[in-house]
Amino acid sequence: MEKSAELSKDKNAAIIDKIYAALYKESIPRENIKTEYFNIYEEFDWTEEGQKSKGFKTVHTLNVKTTDFNSIGDIIDASVGAGATSIQN
């Protein structure tokens, strides 16, 4: 969690840049990497006194297209090594 939406966005941008670089090294062309979802939101703790901000979180989902199914493990490893925290499908 970050103290502001801007800090959260900036931290996410640095991670996404590293992921793009890692995917390029795995021969994934730019046109095969698309943002599928992007959201910045504030999380709260709820108490009897009301809500208290826990900070801001950014979720950025990329869709990566490949036809080289033999390299999927390498693509996943490179993405996670660059900072990806969730791999789906």
RARA-V279579 format. One record per pair of residues at least 12 apart in sequence whose ideal C-beta (glycine too) atoms are under 8 Angstrom apart, sorted by the first residue. I is the first residue (numbers start at 1). J is the second residue. If there is no record, write none. Layout:
BEGIN
I|J  I|J
END
This chain:
BEGIN
1|43  1|54  1|55  1|56  1|57  2|55  2|56  2|57  3|55  3|56  4|56  5|40  5|42  5|56  7|56  8|40  8|55  8|56  8|57  8|58  9|40  9|58  11|58  12|58  12|60  15|60  15|82  15|83  15|84  16|60  16|62  18|82  18|83  19|62  19|79  19|82  19|83  19|84  20|33  21|82  22|78  22|79  22|81  22|82  23|64  23|75  23|78  23|79  25|78  26|71  26|74  26|75  26|78  27|68  27|71  28|64  28|65  28|66  28|75  32|64  32|65  32|66  33|62  33|63  33|64  33|65  34|62  34|63  34|65  35|60  35|61  35|62  35|63  36|61  36|62  36|63  37|59  37|60  37|61  38|58  38|59  38|60  38|61  39|58  39|59  40|56  40|57  40|58  40|59  41|56  41|57  41|59  42|54  42|55  42|56  42|57  43|55  43|56  43|57  64|79
END
